[in-house]
Amino acid sequence: MRGALLQLNVTDDPVANLEVTRGLLREAVADGAEWVLTPEVTNCISTSGAHQREVLQTQEEDITLAGLRAEAKAAGIWLLIGSLGLKTGDADGRFANRSILINPAGEIVATYDKIHMFDVEISPEETWRESDAYRPGQQAVAAETAFATVGLTICYDVRFPMLHQALADAGAQIITVPAAFSPVTGAAHWHALLRARAIETGCFVIAPAQSGTHASKNHKTRDTYGHSLVISPWGEVILDAGTAPGVYKFDLDMGKVAQTRQRVPSMAHRRPFEGP
């Protein structure tokens, strides 16, 4: 299966971001991609809650979702929109951080709301409270495609092995981890965490990422780590996109999932135990 990651450097302007993403998606399709994946918050990166409330939309209204569904249908490809920031109508005004899987007919096959919120103090200069703006999801999601069962996660979820184990137990052969990772934690942990999740589950792990300094007209900018990755079930790095935005191709041999799980059948060796 030929796939392509779109490594993006989105701004706080969803209209402009959609045009860039469309262009890259068409480039990937022209090069033979059957499945295209975008990063977390494909529609908008902003450090301003007021700006997000102004430009974000509901799933039914979102221009990025509508535009990319039309592109998937026109090209006859599978598409994972890594995530969109979406209005929810919740009383507290919080958004959803939602991953959306689309089939070649342009139909939504599955949606997943990010469960784990990035509430951390990396340093005195870098503090994040994702739960202030986004409400956490409650449900793990695995979906059937023409080529594999795909488990959906988003960014900070990568630090929680039990979610990935649950997806593998549900039949996932591929786990997606679209991200907008911090440069500090990315340099320290990104590769190690993704390789560990692949090794533990015997799944391919595919992680399209945001990269660089994200332009904002009126608000503080934000930086992300890049290095979109594709990891084999054996833990090998098949693709590392570095830091440049663009289209990055990969090919998957799905037979490697069964081969790897046969070589080291750790999932079958799990045993119940009592806590310390």
Backbone bond lengths (Angstrom), bond angles and torsions (degrees), N, CA, C in turn:
res aa  C-N    CA-C-N  psi(-1)  N-CA   C-N-CA  omega(-1)  CA-C   N-CA-C  phi
1 M - - - 1.452 - - 1.520 109.46 -
2 R 1.337 116.43 125.13 1.464 121.13 178.07 1.523 109.34 -90.02
3 G 1.319 115.84 123.71 1.452 121.31 177.66 1.506 111.10 -122.37
4 A 1.326 115.75 171.61 1.461 121.25 176.28 1.514 109.71 -148.23
5 L 1.322 115.74 133.27 1.459 123.15 171.26 1.516 109.01 -93.68
6 L 1.324 116.70 138.69 1.454 121.23 168.98 1.517 107.95 -102.63
7 Q 1.329 116.90 112.15 1.462 120.20 174.19 1.527 106.62 -90.51
8 L 1.332 116.15 120.75 1.457 121.37 -171.09 1.518 112.34 -114.52
9 N 1.333 114.04 160.18 1.461 123.07 170.87 1.530 106.75 -131.64
10 V 1.347 115.64 72.69 1.452 119.13 -173.29 1.523 111.24 -74.69
11 T 1.337 115.41 158.89 1.451 123.24 177.02 1.529 108.98 -106.00
12 D 1.329 116.01 -164.90 1.460 119.52 176.25 1.533 111.77 -94.93
13 D 1.348 116.63 18.55 1.463 122.46 179.98 1.525 109.68 -115.07
14 P 1.341 118.86 100.10 1.464 120.51 -177.29 1.521 114.27 -59.93
15 V 1.314 118.22 -33.09 1.465 120.69 -179.19 1.525 110.32 -65.23
16 A 1.320 116.37 -48.59 1.465 120.11 178.86 1.523 111.19 -65.22
17 N 1.334 117.08 -38.99 1.459 120.48 -179.91 1.527 111.51 -62.47
18 L 1.329 117.00 -39.83 1.463 120.41 -179.78 1.523 111.17 -61.38
19 E 1.312 117.48 -41.55 1.462 119.46 -179.32 1.520 111.55 -64.66
20 V 1.318 117.59 -40.64 1.471 120.65 177.57 1.526 110.25 -64.24
21 T 1.330 116.46 -45.98 1.465 120.30 -178.46 1.520 111.10 -63.71
22 R 1.317 117.35 -41.50 1.468 120.76 176.41 1.528 111.45 -57.40
23 G 1.324 116.18 -45.33 1.454 119.37 -179.13 1.514 112.65 -61.86
24 L 1.336 116.82 -42.76 1.454 120.43 179.12 1.525 111.44 -68.63
25 L 1.341 116.92 -38.38 1.455 120.21 178.22 1.532 110.53 -61.39
26 R 1.312 116.53 -43.92 1.465 119.68 178.80 1.518 111.79 -63.87
27 E 1.330 116.33 -35.93 1.463 120.28 175.42 1.528 110.77 -62.66
28 A 1.332 116.30 -42.46 1.467 120.14 179.32 1.520 111.10 -64.19
29 V 1.320 116.85 -42.29 1.466 121.17 180.00 1.523 110.39 -64.22
30 A 1.323 116.77 -41.25 1.468 120.55 179.74 1.526 111.45 -62.15
31 D 1.331 115.67 -24.60 1.469 120.31 179.60 1.524 112.00 -94.78
32 G 1.340 117.30 10.42 1.454 120.18 171.26 1.508 116.42 97.98
33 A 1.339 118.60 9.22 1.467 120.05 -178.80 1.519 111.02 -65.79
34 E 1.329 116.02 132.60 1.467 122.83 174.12 1.522 111.66 -97.60
35 W 1.324 116.07 -17.50 1.461 122.71 179.49 1.519 107.32 -143.28
36 V 1.324 116.63 126.40 1.461 122.44 179.12 1.522 108.09 -118.33
37 L 1.334 116.57 137.27 1.456 122.05 -178.79 1.520 109.74 -125.46
38 T 1.335 116.84 135.53 1.456 122.58 177.19 1.526 109.75 -111.65
39 P 1.343 118.50 167.42 1.475 120.70 -176.76 1.520 113.74 -81.58
40 E 1.321 113.36 -179.18 1.461 121.86 170.58 1.533 109.69 -58.42
41 V 1.323 116.30 151.18 1.470 124.79 179.23 1.534 112.27 41.12
42 T 1.324 115.02 56.65 1.459 121.55 178.59 1.524 112.07 -61.31
43 N 1.327 117.05 -27.96 1.467 118.61 -174.48 1.520 114.29 -85.35
44 C 1.346 118.27 -29.72 1.470 118.49 -173.13 1.514 110.70 -168.25
45 I 1.336 116.56 132.70 1.459 121.81 166.72 1.517 107.54 -117.62
46 S 1.328 116.04 121.49 1.462 121.39 179.71 1.516 109.03 -147.84
47 T 1.328 115.90 142.67 1.464 121.21 175.39 1.525 111.47 -92.34
48 S 1.330 117.49 2.84 1.462 122.17 -176.73 1.516 110.97 -109.32
49 G 1.330 116.90 117.56 1.449 120.42 176.24 1.516 112.25 -63.08
50 A 1.332 116.82 -37.01 1.461 120.19 179.11 1.520 110.73 -63.17
51 H 1.328 116.64 -41.16 1.464 119.58 179.00 1.524 110.60 -67.34
52 Q 1.329 117.47 -40.70 1.460 120.11 177.28 1.526 111.11 -59.91
53 R 1.322 117.23 -42.60 1.466 119.99 179.13 1.527 111.34 -63.82
54 E 1.322 116.24 -27.09 1.463 120.60 180.00 1.526 112.34 -78.22
55 V 1.353 117.37 -39.55 1.469 119.12 -169.89 1.523 114.17 -106.00
56 L 1.341 119.04 -22.30 1.455 119.35 -179.47 1.518 110.41 -75.34
57 Q 1.348 115.05 155.30 1.457 121.66 -176.21 1.524 109.20 -130.37
58 T 1.330 116.93 171.97 1.455 121.14 172.73 1.527 109.47 -75.71
59 Q 1.324 116.49 166.44 1.468 119.42 177.87 1.531 111.25 -57.62
60 E 1.315 117.60 -38.96 1.459 121.42 -177.64 1.521 111.91 -67.80
61 E 1.327 117.50 -27.27 1.465 121.78 -175.83 1.522 113.76 -102.07
62 D 1.315 118.37 -15.53 1.462 121.60 -166.35 1.525 112.39 -61.04
63 I 1.324 116.08 125.39 1.465 120.65 -176.64 1.527 111.83 -71.62
64 T 1.334 117.10 -32.14 1.462 119.83 179.29 1.514 110.41 -66.67
65 L 1.318 116.86 -45.44 1.459 120.60 178.65 1.523 110.62 -61.44
66 A 1.315 117.96 -48.00 1.460 121.06 -178.89 1.528 110.83 -62.18
67 G 1.318 116.29 -44.95 1.454 119.70 -178.33 1.513 113.43 -64.89
68 L 1.339 117.08 -41.82 1.457 120.21 -178.05 1.522 112.07 -77.05
69 R 1.328 117.93 -30.87 1.471 119.21 171.94 1.531 110.28 -60.74
70 A 1.317 116.35 -42.37 1.470 119.93 178.85 1.521 111.06 -63.53
71 E 1.325 117.41 -39.07 1.462 120.86 178.10 1.533 110.94 -64.68
72 A 1.335 117.02 -42.94 1.468 120.37 179.52 1.521 110.79 -62.17
73 K 1.320 116.46 -42.51 1.464 120.33 179.56 1.523 111.34 -65.70
74 A 1.314 117.36 -44.40 1.461 120.92 -179.07 1.521 111.61 -62.91
75 A 1.342 115.94 -36.40 1.467 120.38 -177.83 1.518 112.94 -89.30
76 G 1.351 117.42 -16.40 1.459 120.96 -177.43 1.511 113.08 67.94
77 I 1.335 116.52 41.89 1.463 121.18 -178.07 1.518 110.81 -120.54
78 W 1.332 115.57 161.15 1.462 121.62 165.57 1.522 108.20 -79.75
79 L 1.327 116.15 146.73 1.461 121.55 -178.59 1.519 109.30 -141.47
80 L 1.333 116.59 129.43 1.462 120.86 168.04 1.522 107.43 -107.57
81 I 1.331 116.13 112.43 1.462 119.23 167.66 1.518 105.30 -81.42
82 G 1.326 115.78 107.79 1.466 120.85 -170.19 1.500 112.89 -48.50
83 S 1.327 116.95 -49.64 1.462 120.84 163.95 1.512 109.05 -167.47
84 L 1.328 114.19 160.53 1.451 124.14 171.55 1.518 108.24 -126.20
85 G 1.322 116.57 141.51 1.449 120.05 166.08 1.516 108.16 -80.13
86 L 1.331 117.03 122.95 1.461 121.17 -173.21 1.524 111.15 -131.89
87 K 1.325 116.14 140.35 1.456 120.43 170.95 1.527 109.40 -68.33
88 T 1.350 115.95 146.68 1.462 120.32 -175.06 1.521 114.07 -118.12
89 G 1.303 118.07 -19.18 1.455 119.90 -171.89 1.509 113.31 81.09
90 D 1.343 117.75 5.29 1.465 120.50 178.10 1.533 110.70 -62.40
91 A 1.306 116.10 148.30 1.464 120.91 -176.85 1.520 111.97 -60.85
92 D 1.338 117.13 -32.72 1.461 119.65 -178.60 1.527 112.64 -84.74
93 G 1.336 117.96 -0.35 1.457 121.66 174.97 1.514 115.55 79.17
94 R 1.333 116.79 6.32 1.467 117.85 -178.12 1.532 111.46 -76.53
95 F 1.348 114.39 152.69 1.457 122.10 -179.54 1.525 110.68 -91.27
96 A 1.335 115.66 170.17 1.462 122.59 167.96 1.519 108.39 -103.93
97 N 1.323 115.91 141.74 1.465 122.47 170.77 1.530 105.27 -104.60
98 R 1.338 116.88 98.40 1.469 121.81 -162.16 1.526 112.25 -119.94
99 S 1.329 115.72 124.37 1.463 123.09 172.82 1.525 108.73 -88.36
100 I 1.353 116.45 139.11 1.461 120.30 -173.04 1.528 109.72 -133.88
101 L 1.325 116.15 123.31 1.465 122.81 179.33 1.527 108.89 -101.80
102 I 1.331 116.34 128.65 1.459 123.10 -173.27 1.524 108.89 -123.93
103 N 1.338 116.24 136.80 1.469 120.46 -178.78 1.530 111.57 -91.77
104 P 1.340 118.68 175.83 1.465 120.48 -176.00 1.525 115.02 -66.14
105 A 1.319 117.81 -11.25 1.467 120.84 173.50 1.520 111.78 -88.80
106 G 1.333 117.02 2.17 1.457 121.13 -178.58 1.510 113.74 80.87
107 E 1.339 117.37 13.19 1.464 121.89 -177.87 1.526 110.74 -92.05
108 I 1.317 116.13 147.05 1.465 121.31 175.93 1.523 108.53 -78.75
109 V 1.330 116.37 117.49 1.464 122.51 -179.21 1.527 110.86 -89.91
110 A 1.334 116.59 -37.61 1.466 120.30 -177.28 1.516 109.75 -157.33
111 T 1.326 115.67 151.01 1.458 121.73 171.14 1.518 108.49 -131.04
112 Y 1.327 115.64 148.72 1.464 121.60 179.75 1.518 108.43 -139.61
113 D 1.318 117.58 126.46 1.461 122.80 175.11 1.523 109.48 -96.17
114 K 1.315 115.84 127.66 1.463 122.93 -177.32 1.530 110.65 -51.59
115 I 1.326 115.33 126.80 1.464 121.07 -175.60 1.528 112.09 -84.63
116 H 1.320 117.06 -45.45 1.463 121.03 -171.59 1.534 110.26 -98.23
117 M 1.319 115.87 125.60 1.460 122.34 -175.77 1.529 110.83 -95.03
118 F 1.316 115.75 139.15 1.463 123.39 -176.00 1.537 108.86 -85.63
119 D 1.320 116.11 82.06 1.461 122.80 178.92 1.523 107.64 -109.41
120 V 1.331 117.12 92.19 1.466 120.57 -171.44 1.531 110.62 -142.89
121 E 1.322 114.87 158.09 1.458 121.66 170.48 1.523 106.86 -118.73
122 I 1.314 115.84 92.87 1.463 121.31 -178.56 1.517 110.38 -68.11
123 S 1.324 115.78 -40.26 1.462 122.87 177.99 1.524 107.06 -158.47
124 P 1.338 118.57 169.69 1.466 118.60 176.71 1.526 113.27 -57.78
125 E 1.322 116.61 -26.17 1.462 121.11 -178.79 1.526 112.85 -89.99
126 E 1.334 117.93 -15.71 1.472 120.50 -175.65 1.525 110.02 -132.30
127 T 1.330 114.71 100.71 1.453 122.18 178.94 1.513 109.07 -126.78
128 W 1.355 116.15 137.00 1.459 120.73 -178.40 1.521 110.13 -127.64
129 R 1.325 115.87 136.56 1.474 122.05 175.29 1.521 107.33 -130.91
130 E 1.335 115.69 74.54 1.457 120.22 -176.08 1.528 111.66 -60.24
131 S 1.331 116.93 -32.87 1.461 120.10 -177.11 1.523 112.57 -69.15
132 D 1.339 117.99 -13.65 1.461 119.33 174.51 1.525 110.84 -68.04
133 A 1.333 116.34 -33.56 1.463 120.75 -175.91 1.521 113.17 -103.60
134 Y 1.347 117.20 -28.79 1.465 120.91 -172.82 1.528 110.34 -121.55
135 R 1.319 116.29 136.97 1.458 120.27 175.63 1.537 108.52 -87.68
136 P 1.320 118.34 138.09 1.471 120.65 -178.23 1.517 111.85 -72.56
137 G 1.331 115.67 145.25 1.454 120.85 172.38 1.510 111.26 -75.35
138 Q 1.326 115.83 171.38 1.460 121.52 -176.39 1.523 112.93 -125.37
139 Q 1.333 118.26 -11.73 1.463 120.91 -166.97 1.525 110.98 -126.10
140 A 1.347 116.33 125.26 1.472 120.40 170.75 1.524 108.66 -72.74
141 V 1.338 115.89 149.08 1.464 120.71 -173.98 1.525 110.42 -136.31
142 A 1.343 115.68 127.79 1.460 123.16 168.68 1.520 107.52 -125.31
143 A 1.332 117.00 139.63 1.460 121.12 -173.24 1.517 110.61 -132.27
144 E 1.323 115.53 148.42 1.460 121.50 177.80 1.524 110.44 -87.77
145 T 1.328 116.18 134.82 1.452 122.86 171.75 1.526 108.13 -122.37
146 A 1.320 116.41 -178.66 1.457 120.52 178.96 1.520 112.27 -71.20
147 F 1.333 117.45 -16.80 1.463 120.34 -172.18 1.524 113.79 -119.88
148 A 1.341 118.71 -15.99 1.468 120.09 -177.32 1.519 109.12 -175.32
149 T 1.339 115.05 166.03 1.459 120.98 166.89 1.521 107.36 -88.71
150 V 1.330 115.99 128.02 1.460 122.02 -172.65 1.523 109.54 -114.99
151 G 1.336 116.27 126.09 1.451 122.04 173.74 1.514 109.57 -95.67
152 L 1.332 116.35 134.85 1.461 121.78 -174.45 1.523 110.97 -103.84
153 T 1.325 116.49 128.45 1.467 122.57 170.33 1.524 107.59 -138.08
154 I 1.333 116.41 175.04 1.465 121.29 178.60 1.524 109.44 -142.91
155 C 1.302 117.37 122.41 1.464 127.09 164.85 1.530 113.79 45.87
156 Y 1.338 118.64 -104.87 1.469 122.95 -173.65 1.522 112.74 -58.96
157 D 1.338 117.22 -20.64 1.469 120.59 174.09 1.525 111.98 -54.50
158 V 1.333 117.54 -24.80 1.463 120.61 -174.82 1.525 111.81 -61.91
159 R 1.324 117.78 -19.39 1.468 121.37 -178.73 1.528 113.30 -84.29
160 F 1.334 117.64 4.15 1.453 120.76 -173.97 1.528 109.12 -122.19
161 P 1.339 117.46 91.72 1.470 121.40 -173.20 1.520 113.82 -59.45
162 M 1.321 118.47 -32.76 1.461 119.50 -175.39 1.523 111.96 -64.79
163 L 1.328 118.35 -30.65 1.463 120.38 175.66 1.520 109.79 -62.94
164 H 1.308 116.88 -44.33 1.464 120.95 -178.24 1.523 111.25 -70.05
165 Q 1.336 116.96 -35.45 1.461 120.31 175.41 1.531 109.85 -63.52
166 A 1.325 116.63 -40.81 1.466 119.95 179.74 1.524 110.79 -64.12
167 L 1.317 117.11 -38.15 1.461 120.38 178.33 1.527 110.73 -66.89
168 A 1.326 117.26 -43.10 1.469 120.27 177.58 1.529 110.46 -63.53
169 D 1.327 117.32 -41.01 1.461 121.13 178.00 1.530 111.21 -61.76
170 A 1.335 116.40 -29.80 1.462 121.41 178.86 1.526 112.40 -82.68
171 G 1.331 116.82 1.47 1.452 120.35 175.34 1.509 115.76 108.47
172 A 1.334 118.15 0.90 1.458 119.88 -177.81 1.527 111.08 -61.28
173 Q 1.314 115.37 134.91 1.465 123.29 173.09 1.523 111.55 -109.02
174 I 1.327 115.35 -20.84 1.458 123.55 175.57 1.516 107.02 -129.15
175 I 1.334 116.38 137.60 1.463 121.15 173.00 1.521 107.63 -121.43
176 T 1.330 115.99 128.83 1.455 120.63 -179.99 1.523 110.02 -100.20
177 V 1.339 115.50 139.67 1.468 121.82 -178.39 1.530 109.11 -134.60
178 P 1.325 118.98 65.38 1.458 120.21 175.39 1.521 109.80 -61.28
179 A 1.343 116.63 143.59 1.460 118.16 -169.40 1.515 112.68 -149.89
180 A 1.339 113.57 159.16 1.458 123.85 165.70 1.529 105.24 -132.82
181 F 1.330 116.79 72.63 1.456 123.65 -166.83 1.523 111.24 -80.44
182 S 1.305 115.69 143.21 1.462 121.59 175.15 1.533 110.51 -62.56
183 P 1.342 118.96 139.37 1.465 120.10 177.65 1.529 113.23 -59.87
184 V 1.332 118.13 -34.92 1.470 120.59 -178.08 1.523 110.50 -68.11
185 T 1.331 117.31 -54.36 1.460 119.96 -179.65 1.530 111.12 -72.17
186 G 1.324 116.73 -27.66 1.464 119.48 176.86 1.513 111.98 -62.61
187 A 1.323 116.33 -48.14 1.464 120.17 -179.87 1.523 111.44 -62.16
188 A 1.315 116.50 -33.34 1.464 120.47 -176.80 1.528 113.08 -83.35
189 H 1.338 117.90 -37.55 1.468 119.82 -162.99 1.525 116.18 -130.49
190 W 1.326 119.65 -19.01 1.470 122.21 -169.46 1.519 112.41 -54.74
191 H 1.317 117.64 -56.52 1.460 120.51 -177.30 1.531 111.32 -64.05
192 A 1.312 117.16 -42.64 1.468 120.46 -177.14 1.528 111.34 -64.22
193 L 1.317 116.79 -43.73 1.462 120.02 -179.02 1.524 111.97 -64.98
194 L 1.321 117.18 -45.50 1.460 120.05 -178.08 1.526 111.24 -66.93
195 R 1.320 117.50 -40.06 1.458 119.70 177.52 1.528 110.62 -64.87
196 A 1.327 116.69 -39.64 1.470 119.90 178.98 1.525 111.15 -63.02
197 R 1.335 117.32 -43.73 1.466 119.30 -179.56 1.529 110.88 -63.91
198 A 1.319 117.93 -36.46 1.467 120.18 177.26 1.521 111.11 -66.91
199 I 1.325 116.93 -45.56 1.466 121.15 -177.84 1.524 110.84 -64.62
200 E 1.322 116.99 -42.77 1.472 121.06 -177.29 1.525 112.62 -64.88
201 T 1.322 116.66 -34.40 1.460 120.38 -173.66 1.521 113.41 -102.50
202 G 1.327 118.19 -15.08 1.457 120.62 -172.76 1.514 112.65 66.43
203 C 1.322 117.19 28.06 1.463 123.49 179.58 1.529 110.65 -106.96
204 F 1.333 116.43 154.25 1.451 119.69 159.37 1.524 107.67 -67.70
205 V 1.329 117.09 139.30 1.460 122.34 174.20 1.521 107.80 -118.50
206 I 1.325 115.95 124.78 1.461 121.73 -176.73 1.517 108.17 -121.52
207 A 1.337 115.89 122.54 1.461 120.84 -170.07 1.524 110.87 -132.00
208 P 1.353 117.66 86.81 1.462 120.23 174.18 1.526 110.36 -75.17
209 A 1.326 117.45 137.89 1.462 119.96 -169.12 1.529 112.74 -131.71
210 Q 1.320 114.04 154.14 1.456 121.74 166.64 1.534 108.72 -78.25
211 S 1.346 115.81 154.31 1.458 118.77 -175.88 1.520 111.25 -149.27
212 G 1.346 115.90 137.95 1.461 121.20 171.32 1.507 113.84 96.48
213 T 1.339 115.12 -166.71 1.459 122.71 177.54 1.519 108.59 -90.88
214 H 1.327 116.65 125.99 1.462 121.89 -172.79 1.531 109.77 -96.81
215 A 1.326 115.09 112.68 1.454 121.75 -172.64 1.520 112.06 -63.19
216 S 1.326 114.99 142.28 1.461 122.45 175.99 1.517 107.74 -142.11
217 K 1.335 117.17 134.56 1.462 120.45 -176.41 1.525 112.31 -72.39
218 N 1.327 116.51 -37.63 1.460 119.37 -169.55 1.523 114.76 -127.89
219 H 1.338 117.75 0.69 1.456 119.43 -172.08 1.529 110.25 -132.84
220 K 1.313 115.25 168.64 1.454 121.68 177.25 1.521 110.77 -56.93
221 T 1.337 117.04 135.35 1.456 120.82 178.74 1.524 110.39 -79.07
222 R 1.324 114.76 168.21 1.452 121.50 178.72 1.519 109.08 -132.90
223 D 1.332 117.50 146.94 1.462 122.62 177.31 1.521 110.21 -112.57
224 T 1.342 116.25 145.57 1.457 121.10 174.87 1.528 109.95 -130.98
225 Y 1.326 115.02 163.56 1.467 122.31 -165.22 1.528 114.22 -82.74
226 G 1.325 118.78 -31.10 1.464 119.75 -174.21 1.515 111.91 76.74
227 H 1.328 116.36 -143.70 1.465 123.46 179.95 1.530 111.81 56.70
228 S 1.336 116.32 50.95 1.463 119.11 169.92 1.521 108.58 -51.69
229 L 1.337 116.39 137.00 1.463 120.31 -173.59 1.518 111.54 -129.09
230 V 1.327 114.99 149.15 1.458 123.10 163.30 1.513 106.63 -123.21
231 I 1.343 116.40 124.43 1.461 122.79 -176.38 1.520 108.59 -117.56
232 S 1.336 116.53 136.57 1.462 120.91 178.03 1.519 110.47 -78.87
233 P 1.346 118.04 164.40 1.474 119.88 176.45 1.531 113.41 -60.52
234 W 1.305 117.69 -20.08 1.470 122.20 178.09 1.525 111.41 -85.80
235 G 1.331 117.11 -5.62 1.456 121.32 179.67 1.508 114.58 93.77
236 E 1.325 117.82 9.91 1.460 121.25 179.59 1.528 110.21 -82.08
237 V 1.324 116.35 142.21 1.455 121.23 175.39 1.529 108.17 -82.20
238 I 1.330 115.88 107.85 1.461 121.44 179.18 1.521 110.36 -80.91
239 L 1.336 116.05 -35.62 1.460 121.29 -177.69 1.512 109.26 -146.16
240 D 1.331 116.37 132.30 1.456 123.62 169.51 1.520 106.32 -129.53
241 A 1.334 116.95 114.17 1.460 121.39 -172.74 1.526 113.64 -80.68
242 G 1.328 118.60 -1.83 1.453 118.12 -177.19 1.518 110.74 65.80
243 T 1.326 116.70 -141.67 1.463 119.51 -173.65 1.534 114.14 -117.51
244 A 1.318 119.07 -5.68 1.463 120.48 -176.38 1.533 110.89 -82.00
245 P 1.322 118.72 131.53 1.463 120.28 172.59 1.525 110.47 -61.36
246 G 1.342 115.88 149.89 1.458 118.98 178.30 1.511 112.18 155.37
247 V 1.329 114.68 -166.24 1.463 123.61 -179.33 1.518 108.40 -104.37
248 Y 1.335 116.52 131.15 1.464 121.18 -178.54 1.527 109.04 -129.64
249 K 1.331 115.56 116.08 1.459 122.20 -175.37 1.521 111.46 -84.33
250 F 1.341 115.76 153.71 1.453 121.42 171.85 1.521 108.59 -154.43
251 D 1.323 115.66 158.13 1.460 122.38 176.17 1.523 108.16 -124.16
252 L 1.337 116.39 138.49 1.453 121.67 179.89 1.518 110.54 -115.88
253 D 1.316 115.93 131.94 1.460 122.71 170.02 1.524 106.36 -102.82
254 M 1.344 116.21 100.73 1.459 119.47 -173.01 1.519 112.88 -66.60
255 G 1.329 117.40 -16.69 1.455 120.03 176.08 1.514 113.27 -62.88
256 K 1.349 116.79 -19.75 1.466 119.95 -178.83 1.527 112.41 -69.44
257 V 1.326 117.44 -21.54 1.468 119.06 178.25 1.521 110.06 -64.29
258 A 1.329 116.94 -52.74 1.467 120.74 179.54 1.523 111.43 -64.01
259 Q 1.336 116.94 -39.18 1.467 120.44 179.52 1.525 111.07 -60.96
260 T 1.319 116.28 -45.23 1.461 120.43 -178.20 1.526 111.18 -66.71
261 R 1.313 116.41 -43.08 1.465 119.69 -179.24 1.517 112.04 -67.50
262 Q 1.315 117.27 -25.21 1.462 120.60 175.49 1.529 110.40 -76.99
263 R 1.329 117.01 -38.11 1.469 120.55 -179.11 1.526 111.61 -65.22
264 V 1.323 116.22 -44.73 1.466 121.27 178.51 1.530 107.14 -132.16
265 P 1.338 117.49 90.75 1.474 120.81 -173.71 1.523 112.64 -83.09
266 S 1.316 117.34 54.09 1.469 120.26 -173.86 1.518 112.39 -65.79
267 M 1.335 117.54 -30.75 1.467 118.64 179.16 1.527 110.91 -62.66
268 A 1.335 116.42 -34.45 1.469 120.64 179.82 1.515 112.21 -78.81
269 H 1.330 117.03 -13.47 1.465 121.50 -176.57 1.531 113.35 -95.26
270 R 1.315 117.71 -1.85 1.458 119.26 -179.56 1.527 110.73 -63.94
271 R 1.312 115.20 139.28 1.461 120.99 -178.02 1.522 109.63 -129.05
272 P 1.320 117.35 147.57 1.471 119.69 174.36 1.518 110.04 -68.01
273 F 1.304 115.88 150.07 1.455 119.75 178.72 1.525 109.18 -152.77
274 E 1.319 114.48 159.59 1.455 120.20 176.13 1.513 110.07 -91.35
275 G 1.311 115.17 146.19 1.464 119.24 -179.88 1.519 112.50 -68.38
276 P 1.324 117.25 162.07 1.463 120.19 -178.72 1.541 111.48 -69.68
